Structures are given as structure tokens and as C-alpha cells.
Amino acid sequence: TDSVVTKEAPPPKKKKKKKIYLTFDDGPNRGTPKVHAIVEQEQVPVTFFVIGEHVFASTSQRATWDSLKIDSSLELCNHSNTHAWHNNFKQFYEHPDSVVADFERSRDTLGLDNNIARTPGRNIWRVDTLRYTDLKKSAIAADSLQNAGFTIIGWDLEWHYDHKTFTLLNSADDLLRQIDSVFDHNRTRTPDH
């Protein structure tokens, strides 16, 4: 009798899991309650990088801040007190001591329980050994923030919108393609994150 030898096919390779961190800057503002409602509905963990002055700019912004603080699924982090002296980025980053003071004021005024920060208008990273500064003239200010105990988190990809109409300039499908491309081409600061 002939015996048939069969080879088992190798198991399919498991795809390496990737992590996406959703962060929202510049709040609390008019859009923050909408984002918060979606986050609660979808049960997705996110981080809000908050501007100190925005919390106290109106009663509705203060109420939004209060609702964010009681939501344990959110991470609330520092995005400065004045958003780089109200978008005066060049001058702001030329004064490292003032940058540190602005972040410390926001942390202390808001009672933030962490030192995680995102620099306004700059994509800067200072996490453990990860060091990246998009505009080198901001490096001294970033180093000063790190030396003051802040962990600075930048971003790998951001969505864009029209600043006058607040209309998104890229669709959800565009964003998904961009996310896939960032992962496929290893263009994240931390692999697979």
C-alpha cells in the first residue's frame, strides 16, 4: 500500500499589534464637549492637552473642564497656560525660563496630577531617551521643560482643518490611509505606536 505524506501548512503569521493614541489639544473649547461625548459613547481612551487660560475663559469652558476632570477614562495633560503667549511662538520659545513658568502655572492652577506636556505649535518629544525637535530654535526651551521635570509628547500624525470654518480638510478614509502609511513606512517615533 502507498502511504500519503501530507505536510501541514505553517500557521499564518500573526500581525504585530499596533497602538494608536488619540490626543486632542487646545481645549477646553467649543468642540471639546462634542469630542468628550463621542469618546464616552465609543468608550475610547484619549488624552486632552489643556490650555490653562481656556479653562477660566468662560463659564461653559469651566463646566467642560469640570466634566473632563471627573471622567476617569481620560488623561488630562498640560498644553501650557497661554498657548505660547497667544500664538507668539517665535518669541515664546526664545525665553526658556518663561516657557517653563507658563507650563508650571498651568499645572499648578489646574491641579494636574502629572507632568506630561505638549508644546504649542511645535512637535517636540522629550521622553526618556527619545529626543526630537521639529524647529531647532525651540530645543533649548524644550530641554528646559524636560529639566524642570516635564515629559514632552509630540505627535506622529495630525489631522488638518480650516481654521476659519473648522471644516476638516481630510476625510476619515484619508486619515485611515495616512495612519496605515505611517505604520507601513515605520514613521512613528516609537515602533508600532
BELDAMO-V356281 format. One record per backbone hydrogen bond with DSSP energy under -0.5 kcal/mol. CO is the residue of the C=O (numbers start at 1). NH is the residue of the N-H. E is the energy in kcal/mol with one decimal. If there is no record, write none. Layout:
BEGIN
CO,NH,E  CO,NH,E
END
This chain:
BEGIN
3,5,-0.6  4,6,-0.6  20,22,-0.6  21,23,-0.5  22,47,-2.2  24,49,-3.0  27,51,-2.8  29,32,-1.0  29,33,-0.6  31,35,-2.2  32,36,-2.9  33,37,-2.2  34,38,-2.0  35,39,-2.7  36,40,-2.5  37,41,-2.4  38,42,-2.9  39,43,-1.2  39,44,-1.5  45,22,-0.5  46,75,-2.0  47,24,-2.4  47,49,-0.5  48,50,-0.8  48,77,-2.9  49,26,-0.7  49,27,-0.8  50,52,-0.6  50,79,-2.6  51,54,-0.6  51,55,-1.1  52,55,-0.8  52,56,-0.8  54,57,-1.0  58,62,-2.0  59,63,-2.3  60,64,-2.2  61,65,-2.4  62,66,-2.5  63,67,-2.0  64,68,-2.0  65,69,-2.5  66,70,-1.1  68,71,-1.3  70,72,-0.9  71,74,-1.6  73,46,-0.6  74,76,-0.5  75,48,-2.6  75,77,-0.6  77,50,-3.0  78,118,-2.3  80,52,-2.1  80,79,-0.5  81,53,-2.4  82,86,-2.6  83,87,-3.0  84,88,-2.5  87,89,-1.2  88,92,-2.7  89,93,-2.5  90,94,-0.8  91,94,-0.6  92,95,-1.5  95,98,-0.7  95,99,-2.0  96,100,-2.3  97,101,-2.2  98,102,-2.3  99,103,-2.1  100,104,-2.8  101,105,-2.4  102,106,-1.8  103,107,-2.7  104,108,-2.8  105,109,-2.9  106,110,-2.5  107,111,-1.0  107,112,-1.8  115,151,-2.4  116,78,-2.4  117,153,-3.0  119,122,-1.1  122,124,-1.0  123,134,-1.3  125,132,-2.1  126,152,-1.5  127,130,-3.3  129,131,-0.6  130,127,-2.0  132,125,-3.0  134,136,-0.6  135,138,-2.8  136,139,-1.9  138,142,-2.2  139,143,-2.9  140,144,-2.2  141,145,-2.2  142,146,-2.4  143,147,-2.8  144,148,-1.4  145,150,-2.3  146,149,-2.0  150,152,-0.6  151,117,-3.0  151,153,-0.5  152,126,-2.5  152,154,-0.5  160,169,-3.0  160,170,-0.7  161,163,-0.6  162,166,-2.7  167,162,-2.8  171,175,-2.4  172,176,-2.4  173,177,-2.3  174,178,-2.4  175,179,-2.8  176,180,-2.6  177,181,-2.4  178,182,-2.5  179,183,-2.2  180,184,-3.2  181,185,-2.2  182,187,-2.8  183,186,-1.5  190,193,-2.1  192,19,-2.4
END
